[in-house]
């Protein structure tokens, strides 16, 4: 009987079942961790998109537009800031 065969026979069914449960638990935890990371990545991407939009609005500079255009620009800025706040960040 070789060393590998002895090792195989040395493991009891209970030990194998315990190891199997541990592997399944680690796998489930990793899946949950991955789901949390996926949510964090999605939130960061949304925040990035909103901040890019806000920066673009700011870079337009002082508005020499009419009052209606200025109101629309300010409303867009408010929408962006609201989205950032909803994502759990402060602006």
C-alpha positions, 0 to 999 in steps of 0.5 A, a space after each residue: 500500500 502506497 503513502 497516498 493510499 494510506 492517507 486515503 484510508 486514514 480519513 474517516 467519513 466524518 472527517 471528509 464530511 466535516 471538510 466538505 461542510 467547511 469548503 461549502 461554507 467558505 464557498 458561500 461566504 465568498 459568494 456573499 463577499 463577491 455580491 457585496 463587492 459587485 454592489 460596491 463597484 456598481 455604486 462607485 461607477 454610478 458615483 463616478 458617472 455623476 461626478 463626471 456630469 457635475 464636473 462637466 456642468 461646472 466646467 461650462 463656467 458662469 452662464 451667460 444664458 437666459 434665466 430658463 437655461 440657467 435654471 435648467 443647468 442648476 436643476 441638472 446640478 441639483 439632480 447630480 448632487 442628489 444622486 451622489 447623496 443617494 449613493 451614500 456619499 456626501 457632496 
